[in-house]
Amino acid sequence: MQFDFKRMLKYEYNVGDKDQKIRYGAGSFAILLSMFLGSVPLLLLGIALLVSGYTHFCPIYAGLGKTTADPNGQKACCAGEAGQKVQPPSCCGHEHETHSS
């Protein structure tokens, strides 16, 4: 696998919801731990994890061409098995706008 520096600088949504939650937890833990240990690198790592979770963008994922985001750009509640779209209103109970032709 080759690292692409040009792609790393291009913003794209590549951090999914589950990955975002993990980044929030790990980042918060790293920041808290850095306060007790007085470690600046650990503090910076925690901040980087929180920012990448908040923005849904990881430059390392972009450089490697990896993504944990849903390829359809839909929230998990509106996706069916294997990423197939479920017809509303049965998908998640939310009201969805339907367009008639």
Order of alpha helices (4+ residues) and beta strands (2+ residues): alpha-alpha-alpha-alpha
